[in-house]
Amino acid sequence: MIFVDTGALVGRYVLRDQHHAESVTGWKKIGDDNLSFCTSNLVIAEALTLIGRKADYHFAVETGRRIYSANAMKILRSDAADENAAVGFLEKYSDQKVSFTDCVSFAIMRKHRIHHVFGFDHHFQAAGFTLWNRR
């Protein structure tokens, strides 16, 4: 299972995003290799916000509709235990200015024993995960 981070979602949909080409290549590999992938509701929230800012909000709405209607990507939802664990990660990695969404992702990934992330954020490596697209 591969956890999809915000950068991979934004890069897939926003042509002028700095990670667009690398993201499209990664998504193609996921499809070609028939790999299982997931993300979290918080990652989708963060991605749609960024897509709205980088492209426009109508496009972000359509992107959100596509993501939720496709049912191709499993969406994991955080609970109180994940969010409490995330506060601990926020403290642990405070010197790296990690986002709370990333910290919740760390908690969810550990709970579900997910080791690989499709994204571009070095914070995942610092937390002990492997950037799948950078192997």
Rosetta silent file (secondary structure, phi, psi, omega in degrees, C-alpha in Angstrom):
SEQUENCE: MIFVDTGALVGRYVLRDQHHAESVTGWKKIGDDNLSFCTSNLVIAEALTLIGRKADYHFAVETGRRIYSANAMKILRSDAADENAAVGFLEKYSDQKVSFTDCVSFAIMRKHRIHHVFGFDHHFQAAGFTLWNRR
SCORE:     score description
SCORE:     0.000 S_00000001
   1 L     0.000  136.136  178.543    0.000    0.000    0.000 S_00000001
   2 E  -114.546  129.105  176.844    1.274    3.472   -0.914 S_00000001
   3 E   -88.138  127.650 -179.356    0.138    6.552    0.990 S_00000001
   4 E   -95.158  123.069  179.063   -0.440    9.542   -1.311 S_00000001
   5 L   -94.449  171.300 -175.430    0.618   12.892    0.120 S_00000001
   6 H   -53.572  -45.904 -176.881   -0.587   16.354   -0.842 S_00000001
   7 H   -58.500  -37.217  179.857    2.234   17.090   -3.290 S_00000001
   8 H   -70.395  -34.101  176.982    1.424   14.069   -5.438 S_00000001
   9 H   -71.926  -48.926 -179.354   -2.243   15.095   -5.648 S_00000001
  10 H   -62.080  -45.216  179.967   -1.548   18.753   -6.403 S_00000001
  11 H   -61.074  -32.477  179.367    1.163   17.827   -8.905 S_00000001
  12 H   -65.860  -39.173 -170.908   -1.204   15.482  -10.721 S_00000001
  13 H  -100.975  -21.829 -176.561   -3.839   18.133  -11.328 S_00000001
  14 L  -105.134  108.928 -174.504   -1.969   21.452  -11.538 S_00000001
  15 L   -58.889  -35.883 -177.050    0.026   21.687  -14.766 S_00000001
  16 L   -93.001   10.202  175.993    2.291   24.477  -13.572 S_00000001
  17 L   -68.231  144.898 -178.106    3.077   22.828  -10.237 S_00000001
  18 L   -60.250  -23.996 -178.172    6.798   22.237   -9.665 S_00000001
  19 L  -107.336   15.863 -175.019    6.182   18.490   -9.267 S_00000001
  20 H   -57.575  -54.336 -176.027    3.730   18.032  -12.138 S_00000001
  21 H   -60.776  -45.777 -179.996    5.929   15.914  -14.434 S_00000001
  22 H   -65.792  -36.189  178.844    7.226   13.714  -11.614 S_00000001
  23 H   -66.958  -46.550  179.393    3.728   13.340  -10.207 S_00000001
  24 H   -59.882  -41.285  177.345    2.222   12.302  -13.552 S_00000001
  25 H   -61.119  -44.188  178.984    4.997    9.731  -13.960 S_00000001
  26 H   -63.495  -44.409  178.868    4.287    8.338  -10.490 S_00000001
  27 H   -63.237  -37.208  177.613    0.534    8.116  -11.084 S_00000001
  28 H   -64.135  -41.959  178.847    1.177    6.302  -14.362 S_00000001
  29 H   -63.493  -41.193  177.430    3.417    3.802  -12.562 S_00000001
  30 H   -58.086  -45.743  179.748    0.746    3.208   -9.918 S_00000001
  31 H   -67.796  -46.742 -178.541   -1.756    2.454  -12.674 S_00000001
  32 H   -61.575  -38.889 -177.880    0.612    0.390  -14.825 S_00000001
  33 L   -91.139    0.348  178.956    1.737   -1.717  -11.856 S_00000001
  34 L    53.538   47.441 -177.607   -1.797   -1.938  -10.418 S_00000001
  35 L   -84.260  147.184  175.347   -0.555   -0.775   -7.009 S_00000001
  36 L   -81.275  139.334 -179.544   -2.843   -0.193   -4.027 S_00000001
  37 E  -145.959  156.878 -178.493   -2.870    3.365   -2.746 S_00000001
  38 E  -149.134  171.732  173.483   -4.587    5.465   -0.125 S_00000001
  39 E  -152.624 -169.188  176.348   -4.591    8.896    1.406 S_00000001
  40 E  -121.501  161.492  176.372   -6.376   10.684    4.225 S_00000001
  41 H   -61.432  -32.889  179.433   -9.280   13.073    4.333 S_00000001
  42 H   -70.540  -36.183  176.600   -6.909   15.728    5.712 S_00000001
  43 H   -64.500  -43.559  178.434   -4.519   15.297    2.775 S_00000001
  44 H   -61.905  -43.042  178.570   -7.435   15.718    0.355 S_00000001
  45 H   -58.936  -46.227  179.851   -8.561   18.845    2.229 S_00000001
  46 H   -64.521  -42.867 -178.687   -5.065   20.303    2.042 S_00000001
  47 H   -64.938  -44.000 -179.029   -4.682   19.361   -1.644 S_00000001
  48 H   -65.898  -35.340  175.535   -8.012   20.850   -2.702 S_00000001
  49 H   -62.789  -46.710  179.787   -7.174   24.081   -0.887 S_00000001
  50 H   -66.771  -39.154  176.983   -3.823   24.302   -2.670 S_00000001
  51 H   -61.610  -41.754  176.711   -5.358   23.389   -6.032 S_00000001
  52 H   -60.190  -40.508 -179.421   -7.874   26.186   -5.532 S_00000001
  53 H   -73.940  -38.241 -176.170   -5.105   28.657   -4.800 S_00000001
  54 H   -83.118  -32.410 -179.037   -2.774   27.498   -7.587 S_00000001
  55 L  -110.927  -92.557  168.299   -5.393   26.943  -10.293 S_00000001
  56 L  -164.619  164.832 -172.087   -8.860   28.113   -9.291 S_00000001
  57 H   -71.696  -28.696  175.256  -11.603   27.097   -6.920 S_00000001
  58 H   -65.209  -40.977  177.291  -13.979   25.836   -9.610 S_00000001
  59 H   -64.829  -39.081  177.851  -11.251   23.479  -10.766 S_00000001
  60 H   -62.743  -39.538  178.011  -10.655   22.410   -7.145 S_00000001
  61 H   -62.195  -48.280  179.647  -14.366   21.584   -6.797 S_00000001
  62 H   -62.962  -38.754  177.772  -14.310   19.460   -9.951 S_00000001
  63 H   -63.297  -45.547  177.592  -11.113   17.751   -8.799 S_00000001
  64 H   -59.268  -42.835  178.229  -12.690   16.961   -5.439 S_00000001
  65 H   -61.661  -41.573  178.405  -15.733   15.499   -7.156 S_00000001
  66 H   -63.747  -44.662 -178.588  -13.479   13.318   -9.325 S_00000001
  67 H   -61.896  -48.890 -175.928  -11.453   12.079   -6.367 S_00000001
  68 H   -73.193  -31.125 -178.496  -14.482   11.202   -4.251 S_00000001
  69 H   -82.541  -22.707 -176.911  -16.567    9.689   -7.058 S_00000001
  70 H   -69.211  -33.267 -177.167  -13.781    7.520   -8.497 S_00000001
  71 L    56.897   18.146 -179.996  -13.494    5.315   -5.390 S_00000001
  72 L   -81.176  -30.221 -176.093  -10.078    4.251   -6.708 S_00000001
  73 L  -107.370  125.761  176.204   -8.171    5.608   -3.740 S_00000001
  74 E   -69.308  131.405 -179.617   -8.918    4.383   -0.250 S_00000001
  75 E  -108.662  114.244  178.685   -9.497    7.376    2.032 S_00000001
  76 E   -91.310  139.439 -178.521   -8.390    6.853    5.622 S_00000001
  77 L  -114.201  135.600 -179.182   -9.902    9.116    8.255 S_00000001
  78 L   -74.315  151.433  173.219   -8.128   10.198   11.398 S_00000001
  79 L  -119.358 -177.492 -176.899   -9.582    9.592   14.820 S_00000001
  80 H   -60.151  -37.793  179.181   -8.830   11.177   18.186 S_00000001
  81 H   -64.733  -41.068  178.012   -5.968    8.753   18.861 S_00000001
  82 H   -62.892  -43.484 -177.381   -4.338    9.629   15.520 S_00000001
  83 H   -69.419  -35.413  174.486   -4.689   13.327   16.192 S_00000001
  84 H   -66.766  -41.147  175.766   -3.246   13.000   19.701 S_00000001
  85 H   -62.152  -37.244 -179.606   -0.309   11.026   18.282 S_00000001
  86 H   -63.077  -35.982  177.111    0.084   13.768   15.677 S_00000001
  87 H   -61.179  -39.061  176.057    0.533   16.371   18.407 S_00000001
  88 H   -63.607  -40.942  176.873    3.464   14.282   19.655 S_00000001
  89 H   -66.689  -36.840  178.365    4.960   14.185   16.149 S_00000001
  90 H   -60.561  -40.828  177.229    4.430   17.936   15.833 S_00000001
  91 H   -68.124  -46.751 -176.778    6.490   18.385   18.987 S_00000001
  92 H   -60.785  -39.186 -175.834    9.146   15.864   17.939 S_00000001
  93 L  -106.436   22.653 -176.754    9.665   17.448   14.505 S_00000001
  94 H   -60.832  -28.844  179.186    9.028   21.076   15.520 S_00000001
  95 H   -70.342  -14.414 -178.348   12.522   22.083   14.444 S_00000001
  96 H  -103.626    2.237  178.210   11.615   21.036   10.885 S_00000001
  97 L    55.612   45.283  178.067    8.381   23.045   10.649 S_00000001
  98 L   -73.330  146.976  179.923    6.350   19.983    9.755 S_00000001
  99 L   -80.947  156.879  177.022    2.629   20.496    9.117 S_00000001
 100 H   -64.998  -36.954  176.890   -0.042   19.054   11.364 S_00000001
 101 H   -58.234  -43.972  176.927   -1.517   17.273    8.332 S_00000001
 102 H   -61.128  -41.245 -179.787    1.820   15.504    7.808 S_00000001
 103 H   -64.124  -39.275  175.230    1.886   14.547   11.487 S_00000001
 104 H   -65.247  -38.982  176.870   -1.605   13.049   11.244 S_00000001
 105 H   -60.084  -42.240  177.732   -0.410   11.214    8.130 S_00000001
 106 H   -57.787  -45.928 -178.448    2.515    9.771   10.129 S_00000001
 107 H   -63.378  -45.278  179.700    0.091    8.499   12.778 S_00000001
 108 H   -63.765  -44.208 -179.149   -2.280    6.995   10.211 S_00000001
 109 H   -62.717  -42.295  178.118    0.570    5.374    8.291 S_00000001
 110 H   -64.660  -43.299 -179.809    2.004    3.802   11.434 S_00000001
 111 H   -60.258  -39.067 -177.302   -1.411    2.552   12.538 S_00000001
 112 L   -95.878    7.150  178.974   -2.013    0.922    9.143 S_00000001
 113 L    54.811   46.382  177.049    1.616   -0.233    8.764 S_00000001
 114 L   -99.087  126.560 -174.014    2.156    1.762    5.578 S_00000001
 115 L  -107.747  -19.243 -174.433    5.840    2.350    4.867 S_00000001
 116 E  -114.563  138.851  179.935    5.851    4.063    1.465 S_00000001
 117 E  -126.488  135.457  173.222    4.572    7.498    0.566 S_00000001
 118 E   -94.959  103.650 -177.611    4.064    9.025   -2.870 S_00000001
 119 L  -175.242 -172.606 -173.484    5.031   12.611   -2.297 S_00000001
 120 L  -129.630   12.538 -172.299    7.862   15.084   -2.318 S_00000001
 121 L   -97.031  117.009 -178.512    8.077   16.059    1.342 S_00000001
 122 H   -64.706  -16.166  179.452   11.332   15.208    3.135 S_00000001
 123 H   -60.786  -31.124  179.209    9.476   15.209    6.473 S_00000001
 124 H   -66.394  -38.802  176.398    8.242   11.703    5.708 S_00000001
 125 H   -65.188  -41.585  178.950   11.816   10.460    5.419 S_00000001
 126 H   -60.798  -30.751 -179.480   12.709   12.150    8.705 S_00000001
 127 L   -88.025    3.806  174.455    9.808   10.261   10.300 S_00000001
 128 L    97.090   11.144  179.204   11.123    6.924    8.982 S_00000001
 129 L  -100.564  162.705 -179.586    9.053    6.447    5.828 S_00000001
 130 E  -104.402  129.621  173.242   10.290    5.837    2.286 S_00000001
 131 E   -74.832  105.313 -174.027    9.434    8.225   -0.530 S_00000001
 132 H   -57.098  -42.580 -176.422    8.168    5.645   -3.005 S_00000001
 133 H   -77.776   -4.072 -178.966    8.657    7.843   -6.057 S_00000001
 134 H  -114.438   12.358 -177.869   12.255    8.679   -5.112 S_00000001
 135 L   -70.316    0.000    0.000   13.559    5.128   -4.639 S_00000001
